[in-house]
Amino acid sequence: MPAGDERRKLLRIKNPLAEDLSVMRTTLLWGLMETMKKNTHMGCLDLKMFEIGRVFFARESGELPLERNRLGCLLAGVHDDELWHSARVADFYDLKGAVERVFSDFRVSEVQFRSDLHETFLHPAKSAGIMIGAKQAGFLGEVHRDVLERLDLRNAAFVLELDTDILAEEFSRRVSYREISRFPSITRDVAFLMDKHLEAGKVLSFVQAAGEELLEKVRIFDVYEGKGIPDGLRSLGLRFTYRSFENTLTDEEITAVHGRILERIVGLTGARIRG
């Protein structure tokens, strides 16, 4: 961890039971990795673990330590039971989907996954910091290969740590709802060529910020890099769904709204529309 990291503020125990138990923990990650190591050496490779507990940070001499509540999770091995040779290995997006479900259940909406917020013990291209509003609430990602080697582990592991005190502060009791439209939806798929380092979440935020009333939702349906795509670029496929609460949309209405959204994406990102 870098110098100045809060997790370096170790609280030492005066009479520890053992040398490796001489400080209070500042992260749940180490305990999860130790549990993975024990299970792996016993032949249990497919793991889905979580822990809710406290971490402790030393403060000035004479002051009580700072205590924070955290949620820690670890995924490793096969995601589902190996049936009919259809086993799928767990990955970054399985863990991201799990924490997104937590945010949804707690009705926490202002969440960002920031790839520019790095943890040195995670893979730089397969990790993200978690922001809730303006607060950094945690991280998730694949454990770096160097860390796995030091623990004598060969299988990939994906970890998450979330500050549940921040989660509780942002919990909303407000439930928003609206009537279901009686009119059909219309979808339009568009693939964009854009800088491979531009986060897809930022592109979605540009679309949502447009505030188009007829746009019901926008989703990513494809991300591709490789043959046929210029170096430094990637293809991002977006599916736009339009619907009105007052009438069945005409092609002219959809084309006008859709055109404004595409113009906004191209203008703000420098992307090109494929095809």
Summary of the structure (lengths in Angstrom):
residues: 275
radius of gyration: 22.7
end to end distance: 45.6
largest distance: 76.0
contacts: 713
relative contact order: 0.11
helix: 27%
strand: 32%
